[in-house]
């Protein structure tokens, strides 16, 4: 019974880490931002590197379209033609100048949505994917719930100030962007500086990306989405990558958003590096003869850490006491048989499941064993 409880705890911890945004760092960002709400996270792990009023609900303007785009990509055929309705044609604000009755591909609409922030494109996408504006807004909120965006409520697909109950938080928009950037089509769209659309009616449109970080200001920029309304003020989601470290920044109501993002990125890149804390494969430095050279880490675990945090890292190898080995031989070995628990400042930051290899792994060269040891910590066996 005790072993079963231990395995259950391991599964819960692992799931929380993989799906969640992890706790902030103790390394302080002194410069600050002009934004009312802001956050900087590492893209792969979701680790919060800096935050300011990150869970305060605010109007978000056109960064709403991150959700519109990812839903269109996930639920639509990008080559399918979309017929433009009178409602889409008549949408106010920023536009890609769609014409009522024309047909244009969903792909072109998504590029027009994200590069030129076309509100008309947002409505056309919503009607096509959701069957109606109301249907699509329902999908937006369902997706927000799935992603754990607890401070978010969507009322339209574009972010215009036509509804009072339309808001999010910097934290939630970081979660959404982290999710969206895992989709290669979305990543390609937001990283495009210019896109040419041509319809069967020979209507040619060229979309130049409004994200000046990508097109002019910041060499490490990989994408993002701008936003502005009179009530929300300037909002911005952006991503950047340098030396294999990927960062996401979000600012809401930021008079100097370009500088806020560049300053946060530069600080993040200067302070943190992505390190492989556990490497996939056979775990070294296991003293118990039953487990020695038989525990396999199922995947590598990477995490962004600062130089001063390295001394505060530790790991524990948690496996059951091998008293049941005779029964295991007959009935099969449990999976996972245990885990490597990685801790920073005594807080769990990740859990890697372990597989028991019935045959000892032999034949590694001295170099192979040295490489494996290099990527391992001194572990502590804990038997349950």
Order of alpha helices (4+ residues) and beta strands (2+ residues): alpha-beta-beta-alpha-beta-alpha-beta-alpha-alpha-alpha-alpha-alpha-beta-beta-beta-beta-beta-alpha-beta-beta-beta-beta-beta-alpha-beta-beta-alpha-beta
